[in-house]
Amino acid sequence: MSIDQNIGQENFKETHGAILRKHVGDARRNDNGLRISITELAEQTPFISRTVKSWRNAATCPNLADWIILARLLGPHYVNDCLRHAGFGNAEPLQFSASVQITGNHAQYELAQRMASLSEAMLDNHIDRIERNQLIPEFQQLVSLLNLFIWGLQQSGNPAPGGAPATIVKD
């Protein structure tokens, strides 16, 4: 899929709706999974549920100030998805809060989940188009998570989220 370098309001509205559907679930359809629900997002932001639904359905899109609020709440995967649409690579957060640090157990779990997805896709000894479209975002998210984990390990003077900087042990 090529990226339209001439991003306008309409183009962003459609793409942002798709990105928001990836990160915000709809409880009425039981598709929340691990995603935040529309109601939870509305409760944690100054937006009403109707506004969030409108963004998710691509009827409207947020202005820059609203987008920044969404970015803070939805995190680096949401931001990276939006940046990819604009033709940029992954963003590197300059500062992380304790809430986004990845523990050794979490990194190990995420890696195991992605490897299970890859193993399932490879049962027929090749990855077809549908499987590839499912695996690419999963592994992009894994790379972001592992980058967060590595960042935590590199912090000098602070205990790393997976153990001490010199010796990594299970949490």
LINBEL-V266375 format. One record per backbone hydrogen bond with DSSP energy under -0.5 kcal/mol. NH is the residue of the N-H (numbers start at 0). CO is the residue of the C=O. If there is no record, write none. Layout:
BEGIN
nh=NH co=CO
nh=NH co=CO
END
This chain:
BEGIN
nh=3 co=1
nh=4 co=2
nh=6 co=4
nh=7 co=5
nh=11 co=7
nh=12 co=8
nh=13 co=9
nh=14 co=10
nh=15 co=11
nh=16 co=12
nh=17 co=13
nh=18 co=14
nh=19 co=15
nh=20 co=16
nh=21 co=17
nh=22 co=18
nh=23 co=19
nh=24 co=35
nh=26 co=24
nh=28 co=25
nh=29 co=26
nh=30 co=25
nh=34 co=31
nh=35 co=22
nh=37 co=24
nh=40 co=36
nh=41 co=37
nh=42 co=38
nh=43 co=39
nh=44 co=40
nh=44 co=41
nh=50 co=47
nh=51 co=47
nh=52 co=48
nh=53 co=49
nh=54 co=50
nh=55 co=51
nh=56 co=52
nh=57 co=54
nh=58 co=53
nh=59 co=53
nh=66 co=62
nh=67 co=63
nh=68 co=64
nh=69 co=65
nh=70 co=66
nh=71 co=67
nh=72 co=68
nh=73 co=69
nh=74 co=70
nh=78 co=74
nh=79 co=75
nh=80 co=76
nh=81 co=77
nh=82 co=78
nh=83 co=79
nh=84 co=80
nh=85 co=81
nh=86 co=83
nh=87 co=82
nh=92 co=90
nh=99 co=96
nh=100 co=97
nh=102 co=100
nh=103 co=160
nh=106 co=102
nh=107 co=103
nh=108 co=104
nh=109 co=105
nh=110 co=106
nh=111 co=107
nh=112 co=108
nh=113 co=109
nh=114 co=110
nh=115 co=111
nh=116 co=112
nh=117 co=113
nh=118 co=114
nh=119 co=115
nh=120 co=116
nh=121 co=117
nh=122 co=119
nh=123 co=120
nh=124 co=121
nh=127 co=125
nh=131 co=127
nh=132 co=128
nh=133 co=129
nh=134 co=130
nh=135 co=131
nh=136 co=132
nh=137 co=133
nh=138 co=134
nh=139 co=135
nh=140 co=136
nh=141 co=137
nh=142 co=138
nh=143 co=139
nh=144 co=140
nh=145 co=141
nh=146 co=142
nh=147 co=143
nh=148 co=144
nh=149 co=145
nh=150 co=146
nh=151 co=147
nh=152 co=148
nh=153 co=149
nh=154 co=150
nh=154 co=151
nh=155 co=153
nh=157 co=154
nh=159 co=162
nh=162 co=159
nh=163 co=166
nh=168 co=161
nh=168 co=166
END
